[in-house]
Amino acid sequence: MRGRLGLSGATLTTLDTPHGQARVHLHAAPDPRAALLLGHGAGGGIAAPDLVTVTRVALECDVSVALVEQPYRVAGRRSAPRAPVLDAAWISIAEQLAAGPLTGLPFITGGRSAGARVACRTAAATAAVAVLCLAFPLVAPSGVSRQDVLDDAGVSVLVVQGASDRFGIPEPDPARSRSVAIVRGDHGLKSDLAGVAEAVAPWLLVQLARVG
């Protein structure tokens, strides 16, 4: 684990994973009550507007934020690898952060699009207390539903989805502690960042109350 000062005051840390080096941009809250790990979309990065907005909201709620760049992005590749590769790297990153700069903090995991899928699949392995899904891609380009990924998360889930998302809109499920907030816009979630913030902030506070 090697750290240095990154953009916007974040601490930039390089971590070794089973599938190459990952980068973590750590925004530390002054007196954190929890940590939020966020992953990027398959073809995007951590500068996506919704990730930036959620980072600000989380810090205002006394939650430290780790924006994670998967190894394939760090290596300069645009195409995401298979799910087991993404998941193994994510789990390794979470374990190292839990043993290092985020030790002792409850973990909320999440991300946008493909990053949200990774967080759902690995919720148990990363000991996540909740999962935040930004623009969850419910229907794959092949037409196959990914509903099972959401259903199997096993923890409280918030999905923030654009009203015209071409990949569909998940349904809330109180029995599984899954809520869905629909905001203006499409899969990019760029049209209503205020709506994204308004959906995420109260949900984060509820999760913080749950973990004490």
Secondary structure, 3 states (H helix, E strand, C coil): CEEEECHHHCEEEEEEECCEEEEEEEECCCCCCEEEEEECCCCCCCCCHHHHHHHHHHHHCCEEEEEEECHHHHCCCCCCCCHHHHHHHHHHHHHHHHHCCCCCCCEEEEEECHHHHHHHHCCCCCCEEEEEEECCCCECCCCCECHHHHHCCCCEEEEEEECCCCCCCCCCEHHHCEEEEEECCCCCCCCCHHHHHHHHHHHHHHHHHHHC
